[in-house]
Amino acid sequence: MTVRLSEASDAAPGDIRAFNVRTGELAWVFHTIPWPGEFGYETFPEDAWQNTYVGAANNWSGMSVDRKRGILFVPTGSAAYDFYGGNRPGENLFSDCLLALDARTGKRIWHYQFVHHDIWDRDLPAPPNLITLTRNGRRVDAVAQVTKQGYVFVFNRETGESLFDINEIPVPPSDINEIPVPPSDLPGEITWPTQPIPVKPAPFARMSTSLTEADIPEWIADREKILQGFKNYRKEQWAPPSREGTLLFPGYDGAAEWGGAAADPETGILYVNANEMAWVMQMVEVPGAQALQALSPGERIYSTRCASCHGSGRQGNPASGFPALTGLKNRLDKNKVSGLIASGKGMMPGISLPEAEKEALLRFLFEEETDNTGSTNQPVQEIRKDQVPFVSTGYNKFLDANGLPAFSPPYGSMTAIDLNTGEHLWRIVLGEDPQLKKMGIRNTGTENYGGPVVTRNGLLFIAATKDGKFRAFDKKNGRLLWETDLPAASFATPATYEINGRQFIVLACGGTKLGAPKGNKYVAYALPER
């Protein structure tokens, strides 16, 4: 069973659970934050398993199962809090891992960790692909995992042996003059000294180290300001979160994301679309206990539970999907907001708060608090002892004043990778930004959410793009064969099915993300009869 959890220090542990579908009884549990005596226990502080301040490491992106072997492949997320790990020193197994579990018992067969001590939210974004490959003249049943970093890792399903070499490289690397680069400027943070990089396949997206000042185009709105920020940001690969700002590229949503990749079982070719959007990761110090106590009760709760996404001034970040919370009293009913806090919506998980704290937060959001000391309000809980000392300023894309990417395209791509050899076969730009198209700037690609589908008769279908189109490509060379406009953008992977010998493909067209118009339709297409 997959679970979605908070990404703050209040997150519950992301245990993997299996249930008997006939009786509803719990069949087994795998602890992704190991308990005493379990493998990996020493990779966290000794009391982390008690969920006093560390949680998550959950599976949110789906699983894959080898039914013949009875192996369940489970990709896991990062440990909470996402961007500061000073309170959880160590590798932090089993966060950011591909777990191979006995589907009947939940026992670990093997695992591989893609990010040690994750402080970038580089959790695994999609289910792995099961595929059979030819390696050194023999057939190998493999499992391939795409990542936010833009890498593909390929393993033997039974043994966990990588089919291509993986190097553990020092991070962040020294500069060209061999001057040591500081791992982190945040007190208490102990970064892990190495991270795994596969020798093959090559990355399917650009990296932060590839961007230079020449990539800041002349047509952006406030180029000098953008250039100054770009100069100040840390840009080394695996540069940790920082107070001055770290350029994360590929960004928070990755190169690969929830749509995952399409694997051709006959050829061993993997097709993966990539976001190529840079984001700015910046950390700020959480006010100390005395400063927090000076705030009103509701603002205190907002500062520790909501500000990292919705901004310290409630201004939100609509470009990243986080709405502004200003003016709520003129827009929404308080009972509805109370329900949203408890249940969550979209990217926001539900937040469990004592009733007094929820009421204080609602008073703050609806601008009803009048006493900063809270003396006229109901008391709230003391400041949590597990509160991390640094938090992110939010999910901020590297954009200009007009909301356009502040660096050169492409912003979305599609790559075909032969997993038999580890070589890229072709790479194309995916999508076209409507705003840039009006400016006469073409072949830009767009951010994209939702994966491809490959068919036996040589077609590769994908929607996913901000421009709201549905496209068919020749899977052999990436040539565009057909495209159409959808009633709303489809940020999901299409499904294909057959009725009476005729093949169909269906998409959910919901829009809303990336500023695309909202939609509520399913659209199905029939493939030509052969």
Secondary structure as the mmCIF struct_conf table of DSSP 4:
data_model
#
loop_
_struct_conf.conf_type_id
_struct_conf.id
_struct_conf.beg_label_comp_id
_struct_conf.beg_label_asym_id
_struct_conf.beg_label_seq_id
_struct_conf.end_label_comp_id
_struct_conf.end_label_asym_id
_struct_conf.end_label_seq_id
BEND BEND1 GLU A 7 ALA A 8
TURN_TY1_P TURN_TY1_P1 SER A 9 ASP A 10
HELX_LH_PP_P HELX_LH_PP_P1 ALA A 11 ALA A 12
STRN STRN1 PRO A 13 PRO A 13
STRN STRN2 ILE A 16 PHE A 19
TURN_TY1_P TURN_TY1_P2 VAL A 21 THR A 23
STRN STRN3 LEU A 26 PHE A 30
BEND BEND2 THR A 32 ILE A 33
HELX_LH_PP_P HELX_LH_PP_P2 PRO A 34 TRP A 35
TURN_TY1_P TURN_TY1_P3 PRO A 36 GLY A 37
BEND BEND3 GLU A 38 GLU A 38
TURN_TY1_P TURN_TY1_P4 PHE A 39 GLY A 40
HELX_RH_3T_P HELX_RH_3T_P1 TYR A 41 THR A 43
BEND BEND4 PHE A 44 PHE A 44
TURN_TY1_P TURN_TY1_P5 GLU A 46 ASP A 47
HELX_RH_3T_P HELX_RH_3T_P2 ALA A 48 GLN A 50
TURN_TY1_P TURN_TY1_P6 ASN A 51 ASN A 51
BEND BEND5 THR A 52 TYR A 53
STRN STRN4 GLY A 55 ALA A 56
BEND BEND6 SER A 61 SER A 61
STRN STRN5 SER A 64 ASP A 66
TURN_TY1_P TURN_TY1_P7 ARG A 67 GLY A 70
STRN STRN6 ILE A 71 PRO A 75
HELX_LH_PP_P HELX_LH_PP_P3 SER A 78 SER A 78
STRN STRN7 ALA A 79 ALA A 80
BEND BEND7 TYR A 81 PHE A 83
TURN_TY1_P TURN_TY1_P8 GLY A 86 ASN A 87
BEND BEND8 ARG A 88 ARG A 88
BEND BEND9 GLY A 90 GLY A 90
TURN_TY1_P TURN_TY1_P9 LEU A 93 ASP A 96
STRN STRN8 CYS A 97 ASP A 102
TURN_TY1_P TURN_TY1_P10 ALA A 103 THR A 105
STRN STRN9 ARG A 108 GLN A 113
BEND BEND10 PHE A 114 HIS A 117
BEND BEND11 TRP A 120 TRP A 120
BEND BEND12 ALA A 126 ALA A 126
HELX_LH_PP_P HELX_LH_PP_P4 PRO A 127 PRO A 128
STRN STRN10 ASN A 129 ARG A 135
TURN_TY1_P TURN_TY1_P11 ASN A 136 GLY A 137
STRN STRN11 ARG A 138 VAL A 146
TURN_TY1_P TURN_TY1_P12 LYS A 148 GLN A 149
BEND BEND13 GLY A 150 GLY A 150
STRN STRN12 VAL A 152 ASN A 156
TURN_TY1_P TURN_TY1_P13 ARG A 157 THR A 159
STRN STRN13 SER A 162 SER A 162
BEND BEND14 LEU A 163 PHE A 164
STRN STRN14 ILE A 166 PRO A 170
BEND BEND15 VAL A 171 PRO A 172
HELX_LH_PP_P HELX_LH_PP_P5 PRO A 173 SER A 174
TURN_TY1_P TURN_TY1_P14 ILE A 176 ASN A 177
HELX_LH_PP_P HELX_LH_PP_P6 ILE A 179 PRO A 182
BEND BEND16 PRO A 183 PRO A 183
BEND BEND17 LEU A 186 LEU A 186
TURN_TY1_P TURN_TY1_P15 PRO A 187 GLY A 188
BEND BEND18 PRO A 193 PRO A 193
STRN STRN15 THR A 194 PRO A 198
BEND BEND19 VAL A 199 PRO A 201
HELX_LH_PP_P HELX_LH_PP_P7 ALA A 202 PRO A 203
BEND BEND20 PHE A 204 ALA A 205
HELX_RH_3T_P HELX_RH_3T_P3 SER A 208 SER A 210
HELX_RH_3T_P HELX_RH_3T_P4 GLU A 213 ASP A 215
BEND BEND21 ILE A 216 ILE A 216
TURN_TY1_P TURN_TY1_P16 GLU A 218 TRP A 219
BEND BEND22 ILE A 220 ILE A 220
TURN_TY1_P TURN_TY1_P17 ALA A 221 ASP A 222
HELX_RH_AL_P HELX_RH_AL_P1 ARG A 223 ASN A 232
BEND BEND23 TYR A 233 TYR A 233
STRN STRN16 ARG A 234 ARG A 234
BEND BEND24 GLU A 236 GLU A 236
TURN_TY1_P TURN_TY1_P18 GLN A 237 TRP A 238
HELX_LH_PP_P HELX_LH_PP_P8 ALA A 239 PRO A 241
STRN STRN17 SER A 242 SER A 242
BEND BEND25 ARG A 243 GLU A 244
STRN STRN18 THR A 246 LEU A 248
BEND BEND26 PHE A 249 PRO A 250
TURN_TY1_P TURN_TY1_P19 TYR A 252 ASP A 253
BEND BEND27 ALA A 255 ALA A 256
TURN_TY1_P TURN_TY1_P20 TRP A 258 GLY A 259
STRN STRN19 ALA A 261 ASP A 264
TURN_TY1_P TURN_TY1_P21 PRO A 265 GLY A 268
STRN STRN20 ILE A 269 ASN A 275
STRN STRN21 TRP A 279 MET A 281
STRN STRN22 GLN A 282 GLN A 282
STRN STRN23 MET A 283 GLU A 285
HELX_LH_PP_P HELX_LH_PP_P9 VAL A 286 GLY A 288
HELX_RH_AL_P HELX_RH_AL_P2 ALA A 289 GLN A 293
TURN_TY1_P TURN_TY1_P22 ALA A 294 ALA A 294
BEND BEND28 LEU A 295 LEU A 295
HELX_RH_AL_P HELX_RH_AL_P3 PRO A 297 ARG A 305
TURN_TY1_P TURN_TY1_P23 CYS A 306 CYS A 306
HELX_RH_AL_P HELX_RH_AL_P4 ALA A 307 HIS A 310
TURN_TY1_P TURN_TY1_P24 SER A 312 GLY A 313
BEND BEND29 ARG A 314 ARG A 314
STRN STRN24 ASN A 317 ASN A 317
HELX_RH_3T_P HELX_RH_3T_P5 PRO A 318 SER A 320
TURN_TY1_P TURN_TY1_P25 GLY A 321 GLY A 321
STRN STRN25 PHE A 322 PHE A 322
TURN_TY1_P TURN_TY1_P26 THR A 326 GLY A 327
HELX_RH_3T_P HELX_RH_3T_P6 LEU A 328 ASN A 330
TURN_TY1_P TURN_TY1_P27 ARG A 331 ARG A 331
BEND BEND30 LEU A 332 LEU A 332
HELX_RH_AL_P HELX_RH_AL_P5 LYS A 334 SER A 343
STRN STRN26 GLY A 344 LYS A 345
TURN_TY1_P TURN_TY1_P28 GLY A 346 MET A 347
STRN STRN27 MET A 348 PRO A 349
HELX_LH_PP_P HELX_LH_PP_P10 GLY A 350 GLY A 350
HELX_RH_AL_P HELX_RH_AL_P6 GLU A 355 LEU A 365
TURN_TY1_P TURN_TY1_P29 PHE A 366 GLU A 367
TURN_TY1_P TURN_TY1_P30 ASN A 372 THR A 373
TURN_TY1_P TURN_TY1_P31 SER A 375 THR A 376
BEND BEND31 ASN A 377 ASN A 377
HELX_LH_PP_P HELX_LH_PP_P11 GLN A 381 ARG A 384
TURN_TY1_P TURN_TY1_P32 LYS A 385 ASP A 386
BEND BEND32 PRO A 389 PRO A 389
STRN STRN28 PHE A 390 SER A 392
STRN STRN29 ASN A 396 LYS A 397
STRN STRN30 LEU A 399 LEU A 399
TURN_TY1_P TURN_TY1_P33 ALA A 401 ASN A 402
BEND BEND33 GLY A 403 LEU A 404
STRN STRN31 PRO A 405 PRO A 405
BEND BEND34 ALA A 406 PHE A 407
HELX_LH_PP_P HELX_LH_PP_P12 SER A 408 SER A 408
BEND BEND35 PRO A 409 PRO A 409
HELX_LH_PP_P HELX_LH_PP_P13 PRO A 410 PRO A 410
BEND BEND36 TYR A 411 TYR A 411
STRN STRN32 GLY A 412 ASP A 418
TURN_TY1_P TURN_TY1_P34 LEU A 419 GLY A 422
STRN STRN33 GLU A 423 VAL A 429
HELX_RH_AL_P HELX_RH_AL_P7 PRO A 434 LYS A 438
TURN_TY1_P TURN_TY1_P35 MET A 439 GLY A 440
BEND BEND37 ASN A 443 ASN A 443
STRN STRN34 ASN A 448 ASN A 448
BEND BEND38 GLY A 450 GLY A 450
STRN STRN35 VAL A 453 VAL A 454
TURN_TY1_P TURN_TY1_P36 ARG A 456 ASN A 457
BEND BEND39 GLY A 458 GLY A 458
STRN STRN36 LEU A 459 ILE A 462
STRN STRN37 THR A 465 THR A 465
TURN_TY1_P TURN_TY1_P37 LYS A 466 ASP A 467
STRN STRN38 LYS A 469 ASP A 474
TURN_TY1_P TURN_TY1_P38 LYS A 475 ASN A 477
STRN STRN39 LEU A 480 ASP A 485
BEND BEND40 PRO A 487 ALA A 488
BEND BEND41 ALA A 492 ALA A 492
STRN STRN40 ALA A 495 ILE A 499
TURN_TY1_P TURN_TY1_P39 ASN A 500 GLY A 501
STRN STRN41 ARG A 502 CYS A 509
HELX_RH_3T_P HELX_RH_3T_P7 LYS A 513 GLY A 515
HELX_LH_PP_P HELX_LH_PP_P14 ALA A 516 LYS A 518
STRN STRN42 LYS A 521 ALA A 526
HELX_LH_PP_P HELX_LH_PP_P15 LEU A 527 GLU A 529
#
